[in-house]
Amino acid sequence: MLVIRTAEKVVEIPLSKIEKLQQSEYVAILPGMDDKPHRARGPLLKDVLALAGISGTTLMAIGFDRYQAEIPMSDLDDFPVLAAREVDGKPLTLRDKGPLWIVYPSEAHPHLRLNPIYEARSVWQLKEISIR
């Protein structure tokens, strides 16, 4: 379950609905792993947010480990940011950074690669998004 909230509204989206969205796939360097490229697969994060019917200018991504990162909504227009469900063909579990992991396309956009700003925005174990 992914919770998406604003000050006025809370929407709970089951993972089964997220899995039914169109899936995208690309190679990226994944923070918290090694410095090798990995194949990430999942829906675009902006498509997940569209399920909730909520918009805004900034989102706060929150993981099960309580890590939080502020992400400008413009990132979702500038890059195909994934809500990854799989890495290297394996479904993500809570134990290995799942069930959702925000992934930026670092191989297609080299300036994102090992950039601390985008690494910090790559929240794993995603459980909640607050939108302002």
Disulfide bonds with the S-S distance in Angstrom:
none
